[in-house]
Structures are given as C-alpha cells and as structure tokens.
Amino acid sequence: MAMLEEQLIVLKKTFDKYAGKDGDKGSLSKAELADLFHEEIPEMAGDKKQLDQFFASLDGDKDGTVSFPEFVQFAATLMLLYNAF
C-alpha cells in the first residue's frame, strides 16, 4: 500500500475511533473532539474556552457536530501549519 493511502486510512480510523460514542458515528460531538485532542494532540487541547472556540470554528455548517469532511479540513489546515514551521 502506498504511503499516502496508508495515511488517509489512519485519518479515517482516527475519526472513527472517537466518533459515535454519543450514538452518531458520522460526526464528532464537542466531548468526542475534546477526547481526540487530549489523546492524539494534547499540546492543542487547551482549556474549555479555547476548545469551545475551536469547535465552533470547525463546525462549518453550525449543526453542533464536526462531520468527517469538516475534520478533514481541520487535518489539512493542521498539516499546513506544521509545514510552516
């Protein structure tokens, strides 16, 4: 399997690992996103206010959840930030 394909699978598996704990496997709730941050990228977890603001910025359609496409946009932005340093 090609490296890019492997990384895409990891991205989807990471989303799936945290999504659905609240019953909806197609999205991340605020609590699920907090769990993901605390476990996967703790340096970005921040405090509750920061997480609330970040969640609001990820929830593009303002439905109260972060869908997989919204999560992918976040991952792409994160990659660009890491590449900038």
DRENTIMI-747350 format. One record per atom (N, C-alpha, C): residue in three letters; atom name; y, z, x. Coordinates in nm, 2 decimals, decimal comma. Each point is the difference from the previous one (the first is absolute). Last residue first. Layout:
# residues N
ala	CA	Y	Z	X
...
END
This chain:
# residues 85
phe	N	2,56	0,99	0,64
phe	CA	0,01	0,10	0,10
phe	C	-0,08	-0,03	0,12
ala	N	0,01	-0,26	-0,40
ala	CA	0,13	0,00	0,05
ala	C	0,02	0,10	0,12
asn	N	-0,41	-0,06	-0,25
asn	CA	0,02	-0,11	0,09
asn	C	0,14	0,01	0,06
tyr	N	-0,12	0,30	-0,34
tyr	CA	-0,07	0,04	0,12
tyr	C	0,02	-0,11	0,11
leu	N	0,19	-0,09	-0,42
leu	CA	0,06	0,12	0,06
leu	C	-0,06	0,04	0,13
leu	N	-0,21	-0,33	-0,27
leu	CA	0,13	-0,06	0,06
leu	C	0,07	0,11	0,07
met	N	-0,38	0,13	-0,24
met	CA	-0,04	-0,08	0,12
met	C	0,13	-0,05	0,07
leu	N	0,06	0,21	-0,41
leu	CA	-0,04	0,10	0,10
leu	C	-0,03	-0,07	0,13
thr	N	0,07	-0,27	-0,37
thr	CA	0,12	0,06	0,04
thr	C	-0,02	0,10	0,12
ala	N	-0,38	-0,17	-0,22
ala	CA	0,07	-0,11	0,08
ala	C	0,13	0,05	0,05
ala	N	-0,23	0,29	-0,28
ala	CA	-0,07	-0,01	0,12
ala	C	0,06	-0,11	0,09
phe	N	0,17	0,06	-0,44
phe	CA	0,03	0,12	0,09
phe	C	-0,06	-0,02	0,13
gln	N	-0,11	-0,32	-0,32
gln	CA	0,14	-0,02	0,05
gln	C	0,04	0,12	0,09
val	N	-0,41	0,04	-0,21
val	CA	-0,01	-0,11	0,11
val	C	0,15	-0,02	0,05
phe	N	-0,05	0,28	-0,37
phe	CA	-0,05	0,07	0,12
phe	C	0,00	-0,10	0,12
glu	N	0,11	-0,17	-0,42
glu	CA	0,11	0,09	0,05
glu	C	-0,04	0,07	0,12
pro	N	-0,34	-0,25	-0,22
pro	CA	0,11	-0,09	0,06
pro	C	0,12	0,08	0,06
phe	N	-0,34	0,25	-0,23
phe	CA	-0,04	-0,05	0,13
phe	C	0,10	-0,10	0,06
ser	N	0,21	0,36	-0,32
ser	CA	-0,11	-0,09	-0,01
ser	C	-0,05	-0,05	0,14
val	N	0,25	0,46	-0,19
val	CA	0,01	-0,10	0,11
val	C	-0,12	-0,09	-0,01
thr	N	0,28	0,30	-0,40
thr	CA	-0,11	-0,01	0,09
thr	C	0,03	-0,11	0,10
gly	N	0,29	0,10	-0,36
gly	CA	-0,04	0,13	0,03
gly	C	-0,13	0,01	0,09
asp	N	0,28	-0,39	-0,16
asp	CA	-0,09	0,05	-0,10
asp	C	-0,06	0,13	0,03
lys	N	0,34	-0,33	0,23
lys	CA	0,04	0,13	-0,07
lys	C	-0,10	0,04	-0,11
asp	N	-0,01	-0,38	0,33
asp	CA	0,02	-0,03	-0,14
asp	C	0,03	0,13	-0,08
gly	N	-0,05	0,03	0,48
gly	CA	0,09	-0,11	-0,03
gly	C	0,02	-0,03	-0,15
asp	N	-0,16	0,40	0,32
asp	CA	-0,03	-0,03	-0,13
asp	C	0,10	-0,11	-0,06
leu	N	0,05	0,20	0,44
leu	CA	-0,12	-0,08	0,00
leu	C	-0,03	-0,06	-0,14
ser	N	0,37	0,30	0,07
ser	CA	0,03	-0,13	0,06
ser	C	-0,13	-0,09	0,00
ala	N	-0,03	0,44	-0,17
ala	CA	0,08	-0,08	-0,09
ala	C	0,03	-0,14	0,06
phe	N	-0,24	0,31	0,26
phe	CA	-0,08	-0,04	-0,11
phe	C	0,08	-0,09	-0,09
phe	N	0,23	0,22	0,34
phe	CA	-0,08	-0,11	0,06
phe	C	-0,09	-0,06	-0,11
gln	N	0,26	0,38	-0,11
gln	CA	0,09	-0,12	0,03
gln	C	-0,08	-0,12	0,04
asp	N	-0,24	0,41	-0,05
asp	CA	0,05	-0,05	-0,13
asp	C	0,09	-0,13	0,02
leu	N	-0,13	0,23	0,39
leu	CA	-0,12	-0,07	-0,06
leu	C	0,04	-0,06	-0,14
gln	N	0,31	0,27	0,22
gln	CA	-0,01	-0,12	0,07
gln	C	-0,11	-0,09	-0,06
lys	N	0,05	0,43	-0,17
lys	CA	0,12	-0,08	-0,04
lys	C	-0,01	-0,14	0,07
lys	N	-0,33	0,33	0,11
lys	CA	-0,01	-0,05	-0,14
lys	C	0,11	-0,09	-0,04
asp	N	-0,08	0,02	0,53
asp	CA	-0,01	0,11	-0,11
asp	C	0,00	-0,07	-0,14
gly	N	-0,21	-0,25	0,44
gly	CA	0,12	0,06	-0,03
gly	C	-0,01	0,11	-0,11
ala	N	-0,30	-0,37	0,23
ala	CA	-0,02	0,08	-0,13
ala	C	0,13	0,06	-0,04
met	N	-0,12	-0,26	0,41
met	CA	0,09	-0,06	-0,10
met	C	0,00	0,08	-0,13
glu	N	-0,28	0,11	0,38
glu	CA	0,14	0,00	0,05
glu	C	0,10	-0,06	-0,10
pro	N	-0,48	0,00	-0,08
pro	CA	0,07	0,13	-0,03
pro	C	0,14	0,01	0,06
ile	N	-0,37	-0,37	-0,14
ile	CA	0,12	-0,01	0,08
ile	C	0,09	0,13	-0,02
glu	N	-0,44	-0,02	-0,20
glu	CA	0,00	-0,12	0,08
glu	C	0,11	-0,02	0,10
glu	N	-0,06	0,39	-0,31
glu	CA	-0,13	-0,02	0,08
glu	C	0,01	-0,12	0,09
his	N	0,37	0,12	-0,28
his	CA	-0,04	0,12	0,07
his	C	-0,12	-0,02	0,09
phe	N	0,15	-0,35	-0,29
phe	CA	0,09	0,02	0,11
phe	C	-0,04	0,12	0,08
leu	N	-0,25	-0,09	-0,39
leu	CA	-0,02	-0,11	0,10
leu	C	0,09	0,03	0,12
asp	N	0,05	0,29	-0,36
asp	CA	-0,13	0,02	0,07
asp	C	-0,02	-0,10	0,11
ala	N	0,37	-0,07	-0,29
ala	CA	0,02	0,12	0,09
ala	C	-0,12	0,03	0,08
leu	N	-0,04	-0,33	-0,33
leu	CA	0,07	-0,05	0,11
leu	C	0,03	0,11	0,10
glu	N	-0,20	0,13	-0,40
glu	CA	-0,09	-0,08	0,09
glu	C	0,07	-0,06	0,12
ala	N	0,26	0,23	-0,32
ala	CA	-0,09	0,09	0,07
ala	C	-0,10	-0,07	0,09
lys	N	0,29	-0,26	-0,28
lys	CA	0,08	0,06	0,11
lys	C	-0,09	0,10	0,08
ser	N	-0,28	-0,39	-0,21
ser	CA	0,10	0,09	-0,06
ser	C	0,08	0,06	0,12
leu	N	-0,26	-0,48	0,00
leu	CA	0,01	0,13	0,06
leu	C	0,11	0,08	-0,08
ser	N	-0,36	-0,42	-0,16
ser	CA	0,14	0,04	0,04
ser	C	-0,01	0,14	0,07
gly	N	-0,37	-0,23	-0,21
gly	CA	0,08	-0,12	0,03
gly	C	0,14	0,04	0,05
lys	N	-0,36	0,29	-0,18
lys	CA	-0,04	-0,05	0,14
lys	C	0,09	-0,11	0,04
asp	N	0,04	0,43	-0,34
asp	CA	0,04	-0,14	0,01
asp	C	-0,02	-0,05	0,14
gly	N	-0,10	0,46	-0,12
gly	CA	-0,06	-0,08	-0,10
gly	C	0,03	-0,15	0,00
asp	N	0,13	0,36	0,31
asp	CA	0,06	0,03	-0,12
asp	C	-0,06	-0,08	-0,12
lys	N	-0,12	-0,08	0,44
lys	CA	-0,04	0,14	-0,01
lys	C	0,06	0,05	-0,14
gly	N	0,06	-0,45	0,18
gly	CA	-0,10	0,03	-0,09
gly	C	-0,04	0,14	-0,02
ala	N	0,20	-0,21	0,46
ala	CA	0,03	-0,04	-0,14
ala	C	-0,12	0,04	-0,09
tyr	N	-0,03	0,06	0,48
tyr	CA	0,10	0,10	-0,06
tyr	C	0,03	-0,04	-0,15
lys	N	-0,30	-0,27	0,27
lys	CA	-0,04	0,14	0,03
lys	C	0,09	0,10	-0,07
asp	N	0,09	-0,47	-0,01
asp	CA	-0,11	0,04	-0,09
asp	C	-0,04	0,15	0,02
phe	N	0,32	-0,20	0,30
phe	CA	0,05	0,01	-0,14
phe	C	-0,10	0,06	-0,09
thr	N	-0,16	-0,10	0,42
thr	CA	0,09	0,11	0,01
thr	C	0,07	0,03	-0,14
lys	N	-0,27	-0,39	0,05
lys	CA	-0,08	0,12	0,00
lys	C	0,09	0,13	0,00
lys	N	0,21	-0,42	0,06
lys	CA	-0,05	0,02	-0,14
lys	C	-0,08	0,13	-0,01
leu	N	0,15	-0,11	0,43
leu	CA	0,11	0,03	-0,09
leu	C	-0,04	0,02	-0,14
val	N	-0,32	-0,14	0,31
val	CA	0,03	0,14	0,02
val	C	0,12	0,04	-0,09
ile	N	-0,13	-0,45	0,00
ile	CA	-0,10	0,08	-0,06
ile	C	0,03	0,15	0,01
leu	N	0,27	-0,30	0,24
leu	CA	0,02	-0,01	-0,15
leu	C	-0,09	0,08	-0,08
gln	N	-0,08	-0,03	0,46
gln	CA	0,12	0,08	-0,03
gln	C	0,04	0,00	-0,14
glu	N	-0,35	-0,28	0,16
glu	CA	-0,04	0,14	0,00
glu	C	0,11	0,09	-0,04
glu	N	0,10	-0,46	0,05
glu	CA	-0,08	0,03	-0,12
glu	C	-0,05	0,14	-0,01
leu	N	0,22	-0,14	0,39
leu	CA	0,09	0,01	-0,11
leu	C	-0,07	0,03	-0,13
met	N	-0,26	-0,08	0,39
met	CA	0,07	0,13	0,00
met	C	0,10	0,01	-0,11
ala	N	-0,46	-0,29	-0,06
ala	CA	0,13	0,00	0,08
ala	C	0,08	0,13	-0,01
met	N	-0,55	-0,05	-0,04
met	CA	0,12	0,00	-0,08
met	C	0,12	0,00	0,09
END
